[in-house]
Amino acid sequence: MPLVRIDVNEGRNKEQLQGLSQAIHDAILAEYGIPERDYFHILTEHPQGQIFAQDAGLGFERSHDVVMIQIFTQGGRSQAAKQSLFAAVADRLGEVGIGGENVFIGYVENTPGDWSFGFGKAQYVTGELAIPKK
């Protein structure tokens, strides 16, 4: 059950924004096998000058089309699984016109007890939801 935050610069239309979100969700579905309705995305557009995303010294340039992605999910997946997800996200975003140099992903892990899906309960802890298999 990843929670995904997506930050982009202003300038895309509604369909492009939905396409970005769906591309990321499709990659997560394919790589992690989560249920399709585990779709929790927060997409925020920022005015010019509010996103700073350089290359960390890797020698490439990002453009105005940069997509900053934070994936919050339960821990336990292998580094190979994470690498595969990163590649799948970049591939899927490439299909909607976002170059690999403009895909930035931060991956944050936590535990089943760190989630509440409503009503002030930790449904993984109470047993209302099954803990996803990795």
C-alpha positions in Angstrom: 0.0 0.0 0.0 2.3 2.7 -1.1 1.4 6.4 -0.5 2.9 8.3 -3.4 3.5 12.1 -3.4 4.2 13.6 -6.8 5.5 17.1 -7.2 5.7 18.9 -10.6 6.1 22.3 -12.0 2.9 24.0 -13.2 2.1 23.8 -16.9 0.6 20.4 -17.5 -3.1 19.9 -18.3 -5.4 17.6 -16.3 -5.0 14.7 -18.7 -1.2 14.9 -18.5 -1.3 15.0 -14.7 -3.6 12.0 -14.6 -1.3 10.2 -17.0 1.7 10.8 -14.8 -0.1 9.4 -11.7 -1.5 6.4 -13.6 1.9 5.6 -15.1 3.5 5.5 -11.6 0.6 3.5 -10.3 0.8 1.0 -13.2 4.5 0.5 -12.5 3.8 -0.2 -8.8 1.0 -2.6 -9.7 3.3 -4.5 -12.1 6.3 -4.7 -9.8 4.8 -5.1 -6.4 1.5 -6.9 -7.3 -0.5 -4.7 -5.0 -4.3 -4.5 -5.4 -5.4 -2.0 -8.1 -7.5 0.0 -5.6 -4.4 0.6 -3.4 -4.2 3.9 -5.3 -3.1 6.7 -2.9 -1.5 9.6 -4.7 -1.1 13.2 -3.8 -0.1 15.3 -6.9 1.0 18.9 -6.3 1.8 21.5 -8.9 4.3 24.2 -8.0 4.9 27.7 -9.5 8.1 28.2 -11.3 11.1 28.5 -8.9 9.7 26.2 -6.1 11.3 22.9 -7.3 15.1 22.6 -7.3 16.4 19.4 -8.7 19.9 19.3 -9.9 21.9 16.2 -11.0 23.8 15.4 -7.7 27.0 15.6 -9.7 26.0 12.9 -12.2 26.6 15.2 -15.3 23.1 15.7 -16.8 20.6 18.5 -16.9 17.0 18.3 -15.8 14.3 20.4 -17.4 11.1 22.1 -16.4 9.4 18.7 -16.8 11.0 17.2 -13.7 8.8 14.8 -11.7 9.7 14.5 -8.0 8.3 11.3 -6.5 8.2 10.1 -2.9 7.1 6.5 -2.3 6.1 5.7 1.3 5.6 1.9 1.8 6.2 -0.9 4.1 9.7 -2.1 4.6 11.0 -5.5 3.6 11.4 -5.5 -0.1 14.9 -6.3 -1.5 17.1 -3.8 -3.1 16.6 -5.7 -6.4 12.8 -5.2 -6.1 13.3 -1.5 -5.4 15.7 -1.1 -8.4 13.2 -2.9 -10.6 10.4 -0.5 -9.4 12.6 2.5 -10.1 13.3 1.3 -13.6 9.6 0.5 -14.2 8.5 4.0 -13.0 11.0 5.6 -15.4 9.9 3.4 -18.3 6.2 4.1 -17.7 6.8 7.8 -17.3 8.9 7.7 -20.6 5.7 6.4 -22.3 3.9 9.6 -21.3 6.8 11.8 -22.4 8.9 12.2 -19.3 12.6 11.6 -20.0 14.6 9.5 -17.5 16.7 12.5 -16.5 13.5 14.2 -15.1 12.5 11.3 -12.9 13.6 11.6 -9.2 12.4 9.1 -6.7 12.8 9.0 -2.9 11.8 5.7 -1.3 10.7 5.7 2.4 10.0 2.5 4.3 7.9 2.0 7.5 6.0 -0.8 9.3 2.4 -2.0 9.1 1.6 -0.2 12.4 2.4 3.1 10.8 -0.7 3.2 8.6 -4.3 4.2 9.3 -6.8 4.0 6.4 -9.6 5.8 8.4 -11.6 5.8 11.5 -8.5 6.3 13.7 -7.6 2.6 13.4 -4.4 0.9 12.3 -6.2 -1.7 10.2 -3.1 -3.8 9.6 -2.7 -4.1 13.4 -6.4 -4.7 14.1 -6.5 -7.4 11.4 -9.2 -5.5 9.3 -6.6 -5.5 6.5 -4.2 -8.3 5.7 -0.5 -7.2 5.7 0.6 -7.2 2.1 3.1 -9.9 1.1 6.4 -8.6 -0.2 
